[in-house]
Amino acid sequence: MIKVGLKPLSDVEDTAEKIAGGDLSARLPDAKPSTEVGRLTTSLNTMLSRIEESFALRKSSEDKLRRFVADASHELRTPLTAIRGFAELHRQGAVAGEEDTKQLLARIEGESIRMGSLVEDLLLLARLDQAREMEHLPVNIAKVTRDAVASAQVAGPEHPISLIGDVDELYTLGDQHRIHQVIANLLANARTHTPAGTSITLSIAQSNDGITIAVSDNGPGLGENDQKRIFERFYRADSSRVRIDGEGSGLGLSIVDAVMKAHGGSVSVSSELGKGATFTLFFPSATDGLTD
C-alpha cells in the first residue's frame, strides 16, 4: 500500500530528472482526474507544456536573430568590399585621367549610399520590432497614393504606371510617412523585379471593412514557395524574377509587412508564374479621430 501511495511521487521524480536532462517533452503519466493526484498531474502537465512552448519560442527567436545578423553582415560586406576595391585601384594608380577618376568616385559614392540605405532599413526594422508607437493621425491615403505613384513614375520611367480608383479624399488613421513608404516600396519592388516596359497598376478601393491598395504587374510572377517566404528579411525570390543591380536593400517587403502590422493591417501576395504578381495592402476601418 505504501509503494502504491508513493507511486505518483516517484513518477514526478522520474519526470523531473528527464526534464533536467533536457527532455522538455517529458510528462507525468495520466491519472484519474477525479482524484487529487489526477488534478495535480493535469496541472503539472499543463505547466510543463507551457514551459516547453516558451523554450521553443525562445529558440526560434534566437535562430531568427542569428540568421538575421548573418544576412545583415553579408549584405553590409558586399558594398564595403566594393568600396575597398575601388579605393585600392585608385591608390595603386590603376585609374588615370579625370573622367575615369570621376567614374570611380561615383561608384564609391553609389556603394556608400547603398550601404547607408541598408543601415537605415535595419534601424527601422529594429524600431518596429520594439513595437514603438507610431503616429495615429488622420491620413489622406488617396493623396499619399498619388504622391507615391508620381515619384515612382519619375524614378522608373521605363515602367508605365497607372492608377485606378483615384479619389480626392480617402482617410485612415496612421503614420503618413510610413504609409507612403510601404506604397513606394511595393512600386519599387515591382520595378526592380520586372523587365523594362512591364506595366504596373495601382488600384485603391474602400469597403465597410477598410481600405485596400493593390499593386499589380504582369512580370514573371512568383512560385508558391516564394510567396510563402517573400516577406522574410533578406529572402531572395526565385532567380526568374529579374533584379536591377543596385536597387533595394533586400528588406523592402519586410518593412512593408512590419509597418502594416504596426497599423493593425496586413499585406498579402497573389501570383502565378508567368502571369505577374499582385501585392495587396489592407488598412482596417478606423473611424475614431476621423469625425468631428
LINVENGI-V521302 format. One record per backbone hydrogen bond with DSSP energy under -1.0 kcal/mol. CO is the residue of the C=O (numbers start at 0). NH is the residue of the N-H. Records with the same first field share a line. If there is no record, write none. Layout:
CO = NH / NH
This chain:
0 = 4
1 = 5
5 = 9
6 = 10
7 = 11
8 = 12
9 = 13
10 = 14
11 = 15
12 = 16
13 = 17
14 = 18
15 = 19
16 = 20
17 = 22
18 = 21
21 = 23
22 = 25
31 = 34
34 = 38
35 = 39
36 = 40
37 = 41
38 = 42
39 = 43
40 = 44
41 = 45
42 = 46
43 = 47
44 = 48
45 = 49
46 = 50
47 = 51
48 = 52
49 = 53
50 = 54
51 = 55
52 = 56
53 = 57
54 = 58
55 = 59
56 = 60
57 = 61
58 = 62
59 = 63
60 = 64
61 = 65
62 = 66
63 = 67
64 = 68
65 = 69
66 = 70
67 = 71
68 = 72
69 = 73
70 = 74
71 = 75
72 = 76
73 = 77
75 = 79
76 = 80
77 = 81
78 = 82
79 = 83
80 = 84
81 = 85
82 = 86
83 = 87
84 = 88
85 = 89
86 = 90
87 = 91
88 = 93
89 = 92
96 = 100
97 = 101
98 = 102
99 = 103
100 = 104
101 = 105
102 = 106
103 = 107
104 = 108
105 = 109
106 = 110
107 = 111
108 = 112
109 = 113
110 = 114
111 = 115
112 = 116
113 = 117
114 = 118
115 = 119
116 = 120
117 = 121
118 = 122
119 = 123
120 = 124
121 = 125
122 = 126
123 = 127
124 = 128
125 = 129
126 = 131
127 = 130
136 = 173
138 = 140 / 171
139 = 143
140 = 144
141 = 145
142 = 146
143 = 147
144 = 148
145 = 149
146 = 150
147 = 151
148 = 152
149 = 153
150 = 154
151 = 155
155 = 158
157 = 196
159 = 199
161 = 201
163 = 203
169 = 140
171 = 138
173 = 136
174 = 178
175 = 179
176 = 180
177 = 181
178 = 182
179 = 183
180 = 184
181 = 185
182 = 186
183 = 187
184 = 188
185 = 189
186 = 190
187 = 191
188 = 192
194 = 197
198 = 217
199 = 161
200 = 215
201 = 163
202 = 213
204 = 211
208 = 284
209 = 206
210 = 282
211 = 204
212 = 280
213 = 202
214 = 278
215 = 200
218 = 275
219 = 273
222 = 226
223 = 227
224 = 228
225 = 229
228 = 231
231 = 234
237 = 240
243 = 246
249 = 233
250 = 254
251 = 255
252 = 256
253 = 257
254 = 258
255 = 259
256 = 260
257 = 261
258 = 262
259 = 264
260 = 263
265 = 281
267 = 279
269 = 277
271 = 274
275 = 271
276 = 216
277 = 269
278 = 214
279 = 267
280 = 212
281 = 265
282 = 210
286 = 289
